[in-house]
Amino acid sequence: MTNRPDLPAEIARRRTFAIISHPDAGKTTLTEKFLLYGGAIQMAGQVRAKGEARRTRSDFMKMEQDRGISVSASAMSFDFDGYRFNLVDTPGHSDFSEDTYRTLTAVDAAIMVIDGAKGVESQTRKLFEVCRLRDLPILTFCNKMDRESRDTFEIIDEIQENLAIDVAPASWPIGVGRDFIGCYDMLHDRLELMDRADRNKVAESVKMQGLDDPRLADHVPADLLSRLREEVEMARELLPAFDRPSFLEGHMTPIWFGSAINSFGVQELMKGISEYGPPPQPQNAADREIAPEETPVTGFVFKVQANMDPKHRDRVAFVRLASGHFERGMKLTHVRSKKPMAVTNPVLFLAADRELADEAWAGDIIGIPNHGQLRIGDALTEGEALRFTGIPSFAPELLQSVRATDPMKAKHLEKALMQFAEEGAAKVFKPMIGSGFIVGVVGALQFEVLASRIAIEYGIPVRFEGSQFTSARWVAGPKDKVDAFANANKGHIAQDHDGDMVYLTRLQWDIDRVQRDHPDLRLTATKEMMA
């Protein structure tokens, strides 16, 4: 961190981060409030609110709006306090974890949202592990403090034990559940009070001279005040003080307490990101590290979303800029095809709205509408043949065969499936023998989403049916050995949408047997998505 040159001011003010959590911990609500404070929306929608006016702004798919869950990662850019926030909202539902894993390759930090009553849940643990692999700095927000929640020390202990990370309190809650009136800001010695009357209003904040300030008694009932003083004193004795270098290395997480639905604690968290969060970090490519301050523009595609606008059959590639100052109309080289590509209508996202981006800097996320040229893992550069690393593709855990209920539409179905495969929404395998396709996903809910999207976006009703296969592995090795293996096992061989060979199997025993009988071949459950 120390010997790197100073970043240009525009890049230094960028904060690119994702929000991760278990489903229902309040992640989408928190995202809405971020947009509200960033001036991006006038009124935050609740996930379960009624009527058109109160739809959440960050969930744009029909199924997301109907069910009140986020199933695809969406990106949003807005300004706050002189900083440019690029926020990527990720699906919390474990069936969509692959989208989330890929999203985490495009951010410099993550906010982990924890439910005050439930603590660290299984999906949080999984996503945290991915952040840990990438040494991402993590800020923690303990939500729903206005409902009955657990003891503050208990929550902090659980995070430290389960996730093996030091926790430094940035704020301390005053009361819980019905008695929750606000927090004491431990980093700036301020009293933050909650305004329950108007959920979209910003509550007051009072500067204090430490916990002995007599004015505290004017704002906090005596019983809660004595408990607050006692707990903060214990916290300062028992818990580590916030240390920014340790946080940036991924060893410590500051924790804020609040209630996203009451807009409480959200601004303190946002100020924490501005003040302590990392600016755009260097990105790894196969041959070298790319520093954000380099002049040539480089970037990589970490997500493709088809049909964001149902009126146009468009596909938007989400590109994280790794270096340089991008300007609209620039010609960039698409490294995989070695062809130049004029980027004439790049977009910045503001939830479901988008606007043309005249310029963007390293750290920003821009959308490039295209007709299928761009895929996940592709690099765009000003001529250098870079390959970005670390964008994973996982072997699916559930396989089903798919058929169009109208046989005349089989050709259209193939096109739709290929689109979803390139978007990363599912794996599509074409078996060597027989017609039809086998679709692989990480979680069962994805089949429902796919069926609903194929019907809505392409007008093709489809039926998913059980498949005789239960897992898939990519096959690699010397070409002659791979060909011989494929000929001997035709019934088990398929190709994915990139044309790479896949071995479909029913039992783990089959995989073990292949590895024993064919030592030259490698069967892998992940594939790097590199152009």
Steps between C-alpha positions, in 0.01 A plus 500: 500500500778745597730507198229548239478842335213732590187432298354774278232682701210365290613140557582555868141609573353176359364241743395175331339247731245220524242425766490137617265328742273207570155535336269729693765672714394830344753539221265637234346742753848625586577544129182707462604728785847545348332617181272730699793669676699512177212708361431228246139435598254725673327233701634161594274207417457211738555149371156387609318826439174517310426665171705634212623811681684307766678237292864470598715675244791256494300185416399531134404144399133413517567200722706713742216747535240225549694302758686774683842339447801605295606240245744691284777734601427858404747790491433857600712815497429816700684778683513544876702749701747572219556129428379294208336178621475202265276259683439147380197336660537122497237225531483376858322177404748212499358369170659799328835490673700466178387844384612631839842332486568661163378837621750491785783489244396850385496685834760636742306449823183338634233594752376202696144541628407296807157465659521607867278211610648221285870589496732329251298272269618231256496707180684785673770251596537374142522848350740609770732214400507633142590847630770340713651325194535839336606683822214745450459758777162450667278749682221348711151641553289337770143566387154484661609633839152649539364146531580256780865419441780322679749643746756722324802317644345167399461616138861623487629175658311296244653694209849465648462126563315398183691715255838521676528877457559776755195720559539867595178679603452823303172573678322357805121450520299672774219262603360222282161422348235748607747681724751554219548876474826529308873444518811651645758560225822368658729625223388864517344530851155593373153410611285386209127502577231323304191675367225237500229734378618544142691207362637690204626792705853536625510495880708739711860455602650670809875551549611393850817545705527129578265287710532721807337795322208609726288584192462127436240490778280744303465251217531153655283356785702437818478117499613478137775757559663313790490179296648675198790641704571162655485311168714748305763492776502118481513509120800734506676268744415168332478574129772629269493865395436562131824476300470599133806307366372181668152562353643558148693172522175318579589409863257732678143615443347814651137445604215754495159436658173632365169444332499533121121521478504798738797650310695483821876439501507502120670839461763410759575186302523702176738745665703203620535379139604848383745555782657156544406296191766419238527698175519290178758223543737335249341212304666168417563398140675185379832674432505797736311716747308795358516816710199737490719804433634361169398720206376235250140396560449135596197318638336159526147363469382342826131467419271494199131576537266426211171678441526759776268700279235255370411736214847459351674163470811655644772350711703714728853400598600638840863613475722586796759754386840400634701799382493826309246767412233370264313738268190424299569404139844352578620207292605213721646164399285199584789271596328165438403579139795742448251740339462871573170600654368856504321558829245758389219460753644390836255537789523571869232340712281659753298202610257427213571834332805548287669799351768536234847513649710771337798397707604252767812436704682197642276346766175588321257241367352577160251308290574435135192400298595241237355215299689211647860596420593548866514211745589461865877513543565705182763773516475840329823697463666769292692235307685297766415128488404463867321208660340570836506209745290385789149508351361156583245275334371218721378155408122487551359293784160432338441382143171477309412454137286769339242481222281758330136398540454603134745290288495771228683729741801274562730722294393813691553317827860427405559872442339594833706241689825620342415855607447389861821295492701800384334712765618248760142430616541126435732244342369355177639167379441344157543121532697321225220246459134591463328832453398756761699679767590440860489806723710517815451742791631550853159520671149373422341846499705580188291253295187698593668829411620358166159359407334829589757708307489274189121532498492878561802608295481254210137388505599132519327288767746229611501193716794396719524124557722288718828395339683171549812703584573667830830682450734635237879537479715678244751269329856615430815327386701408185275522193550137383420365848192725531371389156553132580320544832209681329459223241493232769244688714271660240189462716657717773663771291357844428626845403436821690410823320870585453552167321704357792459130573300394804461157660147444634464246772258339741733404783811626674627144442509571122718806556738304725517218241590739217772659710638154584484355148604816312782661699580738209155662515383764744136528605431839659200649677596860417614673188671839478299729278783659309479630150 
